[in-house]
Amino acid sequence: AGVLALTACPDRATYRLAYRIAVERGLLTPMELAALAATSGDVTLQDLCADAAVAVRAEGGGPAPDPAVLDRLLTA
């Protein structure tokens, strides 16, 4: 939970690392990741979150990502 607090840090390197850890630990839902990818002004963070939002279902071998997640990403 402390990792999520660091995502609000104003230091770019710190919040990027915090988001990478949060993604690796599965602390954010695909919709949260898609929303962040769509609204963040940080291109590196957009890429990380968009890839993670789409990969959640793909890694499990399940069906395609949730259409709502894809819609959120495409509205960016």
Secondary structure by P-SEA (a helix, b strand, c coil): cccccccccccaaaaaaaaaaaaaaccccaaaaaaaaaccccaaaaaaaaaaaaacccccccccccaaaaaaaaac
